[in-house]
């Protein structure tokens, strides 16, 4: 089982490297859609994706859970074989 500390490390790595934004864009989701799923504003997600702020606490955990889901989402034109 993944601990909250491990999830925080993961989400901060994903935001710092640009992987968080890449996953969102690849899934064709807007900032607003991800923000609604996490429970924050689109501006907050934008700041996280640009590494201007670090995701923290329960919001960070919710964000990484969304990102993990996006990583497993089949992309358009790609079979889920």
NORURUR-V224549 format. One record per helix or strand. SS is the DSSP state (H for helix, E for strand). FROM is the first residue (numbers start at 1). TO is the last residue. If there is no record, write none. Layout:
# NORURUR-V224549
ss=(SS | SS)
from=(FROM | FROM)
to=(TO | TO)
This chain:
# NORURUR-V224549
ss=(H | H | H | H | H)
from=(4 | 19 | 31 | 42 | 57)
to=(17 | 26 | 38 | 49 | 72)
